[in-house]
């Protein structure tokens, strides 16, 4: 009998261009980008934490639950393809 893979917690550090406007707009873009990837876990809401504003970017930490590190790589690649989002680590 096969069991589903256990979920792992992953933290991604992101920069979001301030040109988007207010912090809550940037947070909405992040949430939308996460939920629109086919690799996101729709049962576990992502935790998005605003860290600070630096120069022309907002810094965020995002905690996601994912079954594999490979899925996280795909999510990070999707972030990089979203204008105004930049993965730090």
C-alpha positions in Angstrom: 0.0 0.0 0.0 1.4 3.4 -1.0 1.2 6.3 1.2 1.2 9.9 0.0 4.4 11.8 0.6 4.6 13.8 3.8 4.5 17.5 3.4 7.6 19.5 4.0 7.8 23.2 5.1 9.8 25.4 2.7 10.7 29.0 3.1 11.3 31.3 0.1 12.8 34.8 0.4 11.5 37.1 -2.3 11.9 40.7 -3.5 8.9 42.4 -5.0 9.3 45.6 -7.0 7.9 48.7 -5.1 6.5 49.9 -8.5 3.5 47.6 -7.8 2.3 50.1 -5.2 1.4 49.4 -1.6 2.6 46.3 0.4 -0.9 44.7 0.3 -0.9 44.8 -3.5 2.5 43.1 -3.5 1.2 40.5 -1.1 -1.9 39.9 -3.2 0.4 39.3 -6.3 2.4 36.8 -4.3 -0.6 34.9 -3.1 -2.0 34.8 -6.6 1.3 33.6 -8.1 1.5 30.9 -5.5 -2.1 29.6 -5.9 -1.9 29.6 -9.7 1.0 27.2 -9.9 0.0 23.6 -10.4 2.5 22.5 -7.8 1.1 24.5 -4.9 -0.7 22.8 -2.1 -4.3 24.1 -2.2 -5.1 22.5 1.2 -2.4 24.5 3.0 -2.6 28.3 2.9 0.8 29.9 2.3 2.2 32.1 5.0 3.4 35.5 3.6 5.3 37.7 5.9 6.4 41.2 5.0 9.9 41.8 6.2 10.9 45.3 5.2 11.1 47.9 2.5 14.6 48.4 1.1 15.4 50.9 -1.7 13.0 50.0 -4.5 11.8 46.6 -3.3 9.7 45.0 -0.6 11.2 41.9 1.1 9.0 38.9 1.9 9.4 35.5 3.5 6.9 32.9 2.2 6.3 29.6 3.9 4.8 26.9 1.7 4.0 23.2 2.4 5.0 21.0 -0.5 5.5 17.2 -0.9 8.9 17.5 -2.6 11.9 19.8 -3.1 11.4 19.3 -6.9 7.9 20.9 -6.6 9.5 23.8 -4.8 11.9 24.3 -7.6 9.0 24.5 -10.1 7.3 27.1 -7.8 10.4 29.2 -7.6 10.8 29.0 -11.4 7.2 30.2 -11.8 8.0 33.2 -9.4 10.9 34.1 -11.6 8.6 34.2 -14.7 6.2 36.6 -12.9 7.1 40.2 -13.6 8.1 42.2 -10.5 9.0 39.0 -8.4 12.6 38.0 -7.7 13.6 34.9 -5.7 16.5 35.7 -3.3 16.8 32.1 -1.9 
